[in-house]
Amino acid sequence: MPTDVLDAADRQLLEKNGISSEFVHKSDLTPVSTVDTFPGLYCTGSVCYFRESPDGELELIGIAMVDRQFRLAELIRPSDGSSWKNAKMHVLQGATYLSLFVTHPKCHFPIDAILAVTRTFLPKEHRIAKLLEPHMYLQLPLDYSVLHIKNGPGFNDPRLYYTAFSGAGASQYRLFEYSFAGFPGHAAFPPYMFGYLLRAKKNDYLSFLFGYHEIILKFVRKVVADVELDDVVQEWVKHCAHYSRGFGRPDGNVDKEGLAACIATVIWNCSVVHSADHYDFFHSIPMEHKPTRLRIPPPFEKGARTFDVKDLTNEDDRLRQYMWHELYVKPWCLKRLCDVDYQFVEEDMEEASRDFKRQLTSYESGLPTNNYIPLREIATSIQY
């Protein structure tokens, strides 16, 4: 997880190696060190240091592995030969784990509560319920299976050949805690807040996602324009805020713009953000760049061993990763955002829905050819 904040241990390590901390950023993968691995496998956290050039480019200048007590090991530099190659492989594994067990779960589980409250609290014909229903398709049973079904990829029963991770399920699920509760003393891991991506530091990927958010918000404003902010709506907001921090005010008091923003963010999260995560990172990046198992120990010291790529994994590891990649990472779009049907009966709402889909198509047509996910691949909801 990237951050501009360096702590005392970071500065001390850089100073020890004659490196100024000025213009240095870090990617913090520390939580991965909590994974309890199976015999012969490794999974270790790390911290990567990047120097920013005057033109904004980032150069990786060093990597330090992190032990189970979250202590930094020696700084491994690009000139350190085999140790450097080894360290980079463990960083790729750590980044994969952080993406799967810390970053991506924010798309899933905090929204589960909002969907459950919506289905149990609002009448089916309520405008808000109809607006959210297409974006709830399959999510709750899917997320239940991720958390509680022991033949799933998260539990990681090694007797099943589509389980690809290095450790036991309980210790991997522990990473979810850092996703929601945060990690005290580590600026890269603040506690979860609803709409957190909208406050994140802008980059090309987020700018692409934000473009869709603006279109969705414009559409939701039209749909809720004549929705009465009565006791039912305020109680709905109150219960959603109770289970998902930052969703409106805890007392349920909300104005039209606040209501539209919350609903739009749920729709955006369940469709665009989740689909783009899977399409652009989880599946488009080559599988060998996302190692889930490693059989060489991390370089806590320089020159600890020679590096041979053949030692990284065996055939069993690669088979498991391939099957996991095809079953759980590959996007399987069943219902598409560009075809969404809200089942509105009012003609003005139907026209708003048609205009919404036209706006989505128009936005995509104005993007560069190398956008992060085609509109046709964006699902309405969290379906995979």
ZIHUSUL-V888009 format. One record per residue. N is the residue number from 0. OMEGA is omega in whole degrees, -180 to 180 (NA if undefined). D_LAST is the distance of its C-alpha to the last C-alpha in Angstrom with 2 decimals. Layout:
# ZIHUSUL-V888009
N_OMEGA_D_LAST + N_OMEGA_D_LAST
This chain:
# ZIHUSUL-V888009
0_-176_23.72 + 1_175_26.46 + 2_175_29.48 + 3_-174_33.00 + 4_173_34.44 + 5_177_36.35 + 6_-175_37.76 + 7_-180_41.07 + 8_177_39.74 + 9_-177_38.21 + 10_179_41.48 + 11_-180_43.53 + 12_179_41.64 + 13_180_41.89 + 14_178_45.57 + 15_-179_46.31 + 16_176_45.17 + 17_-178_47.16 + 18_175_44.26 + 19_180_44.58 + 20_180_41.66 + 21_179_42.31 + 22_179_39.40 + 23_174_37.20 + 24_178_33.56 + 25_171_31.34 + 26_-172_27.79 + 27_179_27.52 + 28_-174_25.38 + 29_-174_27.59 + 30_-177_25.21 + 31_-180_23.96 + 32_-180_27.42 + 33_-178_26.64 + 34_175_24.46 + 35_-172_26.48 + 36_173_26.27 + 37_-180_27.10 + 38_177_30.55 + 39_180_30.86 + 40_-177_27.74 + 41_175_27.69 + 42_-169_25.46 + 43_177_27.50 + 44_-179_27.27 + 45_171_29.28 + 46_179_30.60 + 47_-179_30.93 + 48_-179_33.71 + 49_173_33.84 + 50_180_36.91 + 51_179_36.67 + 52_-180_39.17 + 53_180_41.12 + 54_175_38.93 + 55_178_35.74 + 56_179_34.56 + 57_178_33.32 + 58_177_34.79 + 59_-175_33.60 + 60_180_36.84 + 61_180_36.04 + 62_174_33.69 + 63_175_34.51 + 64_-177_32.72 + 65_-178_32.36 + 66_-175_33.45 + 67_174_32.27 + 68_178_34.78 + 69_177_33.22 + 70_179_36.34 + 71_175_36.43 + 72_180_37.84 + 73_176_39.88 + 74_178_38.87 + 75_-176_37.91 + 76_180_38.98 + 77_-179_38.40 + 78_-174_41.86 + 79_168_41.04 + 80_-176_40.17 + 81_179_38.23 + 82_179_37.34 + 83_179_35.75 + 84_179_33.65 + 85_-178_32.61 + 86_-179_31.78 + 87_178_29.53 + 88_179_27.44 + 89_175_27.05 + 90_178_26.15 + 91_177_23.32 + 92_-180_22.05 + 93_179_22.59 + 94_177_20.81 + 95_179_17.72 + 96_-179_17.91 + 97_179_18.66 + 98_-175_15.74 + 99_-171_13.24 + 100_180_15.26 + 101_-176_17.23 + 102_-175_16.13 + 103_179_12.34 + 104_177_12.51 + 105_174_14.69 + 106_-170_11.91 + 107_-160_10.52 + 108_178_13.48 + 109_-180_16.46 + 110_178_14.93 + 111_-178_14.27 + 112_180_18.04 + 113_180_18.60 + 114_180_16.46 + 115_178_18.20 + 116_-179_21.54 + 117_-177_21.04 + 118_-178_20.39 + 119_-171_23.24 + 120_-176_25.69 + 121_173_25.73 + 122_-176_27.01 + 123_-178_24.66 + 124_178_27.07 + 125_-176_27.27 + 126_-180_26.55 + 127_179_24.16 + 128_180_22.22 + 129_180_22.03 + 130_-177_21.01 + 131_-173_18.02 + 132_-180_16.94 + 133_-177_14.85 + 134_176_12.89 + 135_-174_12.26 + 136_174_10.52 + 137_-171_8.38 + 138_-174_8.18 + 139_177_11.20 + 140_179_10.75 + 141_-178_7.37 + 142_175_9.33 + 143_-179_12.36 + 144_179_11.26 + 145_-174_10.50 + 146_-166_13.96 + 147_-180_15.98 + 148_-171_15.15 + 149_175_17.27 + 150_178_15.82 + 151_-176_12.56 + 152_-178_12.46 + 153_179_13.69 + 154_169_16.70 + 155_175_17.42 + 156_-175_19.93 + 157_177_21.85 + 158_-179_22.79 + 159_-170_19.38 + 160_173_19.13 + 161_175_15.45 + 162_-165_16.17 + 163_-172_17.20 + 164_-174_18.53 + 165_-171_22.19 + 166_180_22.52 + 167_-175_22.33 + 168_-175_19.52 + 169_-178_21.88 + 170_176_22.93 + 171_175_19.49 + 172_179_18.47 + 173_179_21.72 + 174_177_20.29 + 175_-180_18.35 + 176_-180_21.91 + 177_178_22.66 + 178_-172_19.65 + 179_-178_21.12 + 180_-176_24.76 + 181_-177_25.49 + 182_-177_27.85 + 183_180_31.53 + 184_180_33.56 + 185_-174_30.68 + 186_-179_30.37 + 187_-175_27.00 + 188_174_25.44 + 189_175_26.55 + 190_-179_25.34 + 191_171_22.30 + 192_178_23.32 + 193_-180_21.43 + 194_-175_21.44 + 195_-178_22.16 + 196_-179_20.85 + 197_179_23.43 + 198_-177_26.12 + 199_178_25.06 + 200_-172_27.36 + 201_170_26.82 + 202_-176_25.87 + 203_-178_24.92 + 204_-180_21.15 + 205_178_21.57 + 206_176_24.12 + 207_180_21.71 + 208_-177_19.20 + 209_177_22.23 + 210_176_23.38 + 211_179_20.47 + 212_-179_21.12 + 213_179_24.70 + 214_180_23.92 + 215_-179_21.66 + 216_178_24.36 + 217_178_27.07 + 218_-178_25.43 + 219_177_24.87 + 220_179_28.49 + 221_-174_29.69 + 222_-176_27.75 + 223_-175_28.99 + 224_-179_32.43 + 225_175_34.13 + 226_-180_32.09 + 227_178_34.60 + 228_-175_34.01 + 229_-178_35.28 + 230_-179_34.99 + 231_180_31.79 + 232_-178_29.98 + 233_176_31.59 + 234_177_30.71 + 235_178_27.04 + 236_-179_27.13 + 237_-180_29.05 + 238_177_26.57 + 239_180_23.56 + 240_179_25.70 + 241_-175_26.58 + 242_180_23.07 + 243_-174_21.77 + 244_177_24.62 + 245_178_25.66 + 246_180_24.37 + 247_180_27.75 + 248_-179_30.93 + 249_-180_31.11 + 250_177_33.84 + 251_179_31.73 + 252_-175_34.17 + 253_173_32.41 + 254_-175_33.65 + 255_-179_32.06 + 256_177_30.95 + 257_178_29.40 + 258_180_27.59 + 259_-179_26.30 + 260_180_25.19 + 261_-179_23.17 + 262_180_21.44 + 263_-179_20.83 + 264_175_19.30 + 265_-180_16.78 + 266_180_15.85 + 267_-179_15.88 + 268_-174_13.76 + 269_-179_10.90 + 270_-171_11.19 + 271_-174_13.17 + 272_-178_12.93 + 273_-179_9.25 + 274_180_8.84 + 275_176_12.11 + 276_-178_11.35 + 277_-174_8.86 + 278_-171_11.20 + 279_-177_14.44 + 280_-170_14.41 + 281_-175_11.87 + 282_-175_12.25 + 283_177_15.50 + 284_-177_17.62 + 285_-176_19.15 + 286_-178_18.03 + 287_176_21.61 + 288_-180_21.51 + 289_-176_18.84 + 290_176_20.67 + 291_177_19.22 + 292_173_22.51 + 293_-178_26.05 + 294_174_29.31 + 295_-179_31.79 + 296_-180_32.85 + 297_-178_32.46 + 298_175_35.66 + 299_176_37.09 + 300_178_40.37 + 301_174_41.36 + 302_-176_42.37 + 303_-179_41.05 + 304_173_40.21 + 305_-177_39.94 + 306_175_36.63 + 307_-175_35.58 + 308_-180_32.11 + 309_-179_32.47 + 310_-173_32.56 + 311_-176_29.12 + 312_172_27.13 + 313_-176_28.00 + 314_179_26.61 + 315_179_24.80 + 316_-176_22.95 + 317_176_21.99 + 318_179_20.85 + 319_-178_18.60 + 320_179_17.09 + 321_-178_16.64 + 322_177_14.89 + 323_-178_12.54 + 324_-179_11.98 + 325_-175_11.30 + 326_-168_9.11 + 327_-177_6.89 + 328_-179_7.89 + 329_178_8.30 + 330_176_6.64 + 331_-173_6.25 + 332_-178_7.74 + 333_176_9.08 + 334_-171_11.13 + 335_178_12.66 + 336_-178_14.48 + 337_178_17.58 + 338_-171_17.82 + 339_179_17.27 + 340_-177_19.78 + 341_178_21.02 + 342_175_23.52 + 343_177_26.38 + 344_180_29.81 + 345_-177_31.87 + 346_-180_32.77 + 347_177_32.68 + 348_176_29.13 + 349_178_28.14 + 350_176_29.94 + 351_178_28.18 + 352_179_24.81 + 353_178_26.13 + 354_177_27.50 + 355_-179_24.23 + 356_175_22.60 + 357_179_25.73 + 358_177_25.52 + 359_-180_21.99 + 360_-180_23.35 + 361_179_26.50 + 362_-179_24.84 + 363_-177_22.94 + 364_179_26.21 + 365_-179_28.02 + 366_172_25.80 + 367_-177_26.76 + 368_-178_25.49 + 369_178_23.54 + 370_-167_21.21 + 371_175_18.03 + 372_175_15.62 + 373_179_16.95 + 374_-178_16.73 + 375_-179_15.62 + 376_179_12.32 + 377_180_11.63 + 378_176_9.38 + 379_-170_11.23 + 380_179_8.83 + 381_-173_5.86 + 382_-178_3.82 + 383_NA_0.00
